[in-house]
Amino acid sequence: MKINPLKTTLLISLIGILFLLILSNFLQPRLIEIKDINDNLLNKKVRVQGEILNIKNYEDSSFQVISIRDETGKIDLTTNKILNLTNSQRIAVIGTVTEYNQYLQIQADKIFLIK
């Protein structure tokens, strides 16, 4: 039986892509403190956790800005959903560091309650 190199290469490529997709769902960015967020992290995924200080809802656009703090500082999170959160709750956030009006913020992808 003769092995077709083109089919073998295609099969190995598809397996590799599937493996990367599976890994991307299970791997999370490392937890960092808010004080460590700087311009070097722009457009990179980060994970932070802290206590909610303030929540601003923008009903007309389904947009929410959440201010959180940890022991080292505070930062604003933005999300494209209106979430049922309250002040003083502790949350963990995975998102991308962005800049708005010369201030760093995090565009949240996932938000988890910490008990």
TORPAPA-656336 format. One record per residue (C-alpha): residue number from 1; residue in one letter; x negated, y negated, z. Coordinates in steps of 0.5 Angstrom, whole numbers, plus 500, padded with zeros to 3 digits. Example, Ala and Ser with C-alpha at 12.3 -4.5 7.8 and 13.67 -1.06 7.14 Angstrom:
// TORPAPA-656336
<rec seq="1" type="a" X="475" Y="509" Z="516"/>
<rec seq="2" type="s" X="473" Y="502" Z="514"/>
END
This chain:
// TORPAPA-656336
<rec seq="1" type="m" X="500" Y="500" Z="500"/>
<rec seq="2" type="k" X="497" Y="493" Z="498"/>
<rec seq="3" type="i" X="498" Y="487" Z="503"/>
<rec seq="4" type="n" X="500" Y="481" Z="499"/>
<rec seq="5" type="p" X="496" Y="475" Z="502"/>
<rec seq="6" type="l" X="501" Y="470" Z="501"/>
<rec seq="7" type="k" X="506" Y="473" Z="504"/>
<rec seq="8" type="t" X="501" Y="475" Z="510"/>
<rec seq="9" type="t" X="499" Y="468" Z="511"/>
<rec seq="10" type="l" X="507" Y="465" Z="510"/>
<rec seq="11" type="l" X="509" Y="470" Z="516"/>
<rec seq="12" type="i" X="503" Y="468" Z="520"/>
<rec seq="13" type="s" X="505" Y="461" Z="519"/>
<rec seq="14" type="l" X="512" Y="462" Z="521"/>
<rec seq="15" type="i" X="510" Y="466" Z="527"/>
<rec seq="16" type="g" X="505" Y="460" Z="530"/>
<rec seq="17" type="i" X="511" Y="455" Z="529"/>
<rec seq="18" type="l" X="516" Y="459" Z="533"/>
<rec seq="19" type="f" X="510" Y="460" Z="538"/>
<rec seq="20" type="l" X="509" Y="452" Z="538"/>
<rec seq="21" type="l" X="517" Y="451" Z="539"/>
<rec seq="22" type="i" X="518" Y="455" Z="544"/>
<rec seq="23" type="l" X="512" Y="452" Z="548"/>
<rec seq="24" type="s" X="514" Y="445" Z="547"/>
<rec seq="25" type="n" X="520" Y="447" Z="551"/>
<rec seq="26" type="f" X="517" Y="450" Z="557"/>
<rec seq="27" type="l" X="511" Y="445" Z="558"/>
<rec seq="28" type="q" X="512" Y="439" Z="561"/>
<rec seq="29" type="p" X="507" Y="433" Z="562"/>
<rec seq="30" type="r" X="503" Y="432" Z="568"/>
<rec seq="31" type="l" X="506" Y="428" Z="574"/>
<rec seq="32" type="i" X="503" Y="421" Z="575"/>
<rec seq="33" type="e" X="504" Y="416" Z="580"/>
<rec seq="34" type="i" X="507" Y="409" Z="577"/>
<rec seq="35" type="k" X="501" Y="405" Z="578"/>
<rec seq="36" type="d" X="497" Y="410" Z="573"/>
<rec seq="37" type="i" X="502" Y="408" Z="567"/>
<rec seq="38" type="n" X="498" Y="403" Z="563"/>
<rec seq="39" type="d" X="497" Y="401" Z="556"/>
<rec seq="40" type="n" X="493" Y="407" Z="554"/>
<rec seq="41" type="l" X="499" Y="411" Z="555"/>
<rec seq="42" type="l" X="504" Y="407" Z="550"/>
<rec seq="43" type="n" X="508" Y="412" Z="546"/>
<rec seq="44" type="k" X="506" Y="418" Z="550"/>
<rec seq="45" type="k" X="510" Y="423" Z="554"/>
<rec seq="46" type="v" X="509" Y="422" Z="562"/>
<rec seq="47" type="r" X="513" Y="425" Z="568"/>
<rec seq="48" type="v" X="514" Y="421" Z="574"/>
<rec seq="49" type="q" X="519" Y="421" Z="580"/>
<rec seq="50" type="g" X="521" Y="416" Z="585"/>
<rec seq="51" type="e" X="527" Y="413" Z="588"/>
<rec seq="52" type="i" X="533" Y="409" Z="584"/>
<rec seq="53" type="l" X="533" Y="402" Z="586"/>
<rec seq="54" type="n" X="538" Y="399" Z="581"/>
<rec seq="55" type="i" X="542" Y="401" Z="576"/>
<rec seq="56" type="k" X="544" Y="396" Z="570"/>
<rec seq="57" type="n" X="550" Y="399" Z="565"/>
<rec seq="58" type="y" X="551" Y="396" Z="559"/>
<rec seq="59" type="e" X="558" Y="400" Z="557"/>
<rec seq="60" type="d" X="559" Y="397" Z="550"/>
<rec seq="61" type="s" X="553" Y="400" Z="548"/>
<rec seq="62" type="s" X="552" Y="406" Z="552"/>
<rec seq="63" type="f" X="546" Y="404" Z="555"/>
<rec seq="64" type="q" X="543" Y="404" Z="562"/>
<rec seq="65" type="v" X="537" Y="401" Z="565"/>
<rec seq="66" type="i" X="534" Y="404" Z="572"/>
<rec seq="67" type="s" X="529" Y="401" Z="576"/>
<rec seq="68" type="i" X="525" Y="407" Z="580"/>
<rec seq="69" type="r" X="520" Y="406" Z="585"/>
<rec seq="70" type="d" X="515" Y="411" Z="588"/>
<rec seq="71" type="e" X="509" Y="409" Z="594"/>
<rec seq="72" type="t" X="505" Y="406" Z="588"/>
<rec seq="73" type="g" X="510" Y="401" Z="585"/>
<rec seq="74" type="k" X="516" Y="401" Z="581"/>
<rec seq="75" type="i" X="518" Y="401" Z="573"/>
<rec seq="76" type="d" X="524" Y="401" Z="569"/>
<rec seq="77" type="l" X="527" Y="407" Z="565"/>
<rec seq="78" type="t" X="532" Y="406" Z="559"/>
<rec seq="79" type="t" X="537" Y="412" Z="557"/>
<rec seq="80" type="n" X="542" Y="412" Z="551"/>
<rec seq="81" type="k" X="547" Y="415" Z="556"/>
<rec seq="82" type="i" X="551" Y="413" Z="562"/>
<rec seq="83" type="l" X="549" Y="417" Z="567"/>
<rec seq="84" type="n" X="553" Y="418" Z="574"/>
<rec seq="85" type="l" X="547" Y="416" Z="579"/>
<rec seq="86" type="t" X="547" Y="412" Z="585"/>
<rec seq="87" type="n" X="542" Y="407" Z="588"/>
<rec seq="88" type="s" X="537" Y="411" Z="593"/>
<rec seq="89" type="q" X="537" Y="418" Z="590"/>
<rec seq="90" type="r" X="531" Y="421" Z="588"/>
<rec seq="91" type="i" X="530" Y="423" Z="581"/>
<rec seq="92" type="a" X="524" Y="426" Z="576"/>
<rec seq="93" type="v" X="524" Y="423" Z="569"/>
<rec seq="94" type="i" X="520" Y="426" Z="563"/>
<rec seq="95" type="g" X="520" Y="420" Z="558"/>
<rec seq="96" type="t" X="516" Y="416" Z="553"/>
<rec seq="97" type="v" X="512" Y="410" Z="555"/>
<rec seq="98" type="t" X="514" Y="404" Z="551"/>
<rec seq="99" type="e" X="513" Y="396" Z="552"/>
<rec seq="100" type="y" X="519" Y="391" Z="552"/>
<rec seq="101" type="n" X="518" Y="384" Z="553"/>
<rec seq="102" type="q" X="511" Y="385" Z="555"/>
<rec seq="103" type="y" X="513" Y="390" Z="560"/>
<rec seq="104" type="l" X="512" Y="397" Z="560"/>
<rec seq="105" type="q" X="518" Y="402" Z="561"/>
<rec seq="106" type="i" X="520" Y="409" Z="560"/>
<rec seq="107" type="q" X="525" Y="411" Z="555"/>
<rec seq="108" type="a" X="527" Y="417" Z="559"/>
<rec seq="109" type="d" X="528" Y="424" Z="555"/>
<rec seq="110" type="k" X="530" Y="428" Z="561"/>
<rec seq="111" type="i" X="532" Y="426" Z="568"/>
<rec seq="112" type="f" X="533" Y="431" Z="574"/>
<rec seq="113" type="l" X="535" Y="430" Z="581"/>
<rec seq="114" type="i" X="531" Y="431" Z="587"/>
<rec seq="115" type="k" X="534" Y="434" Z="593"/>
END
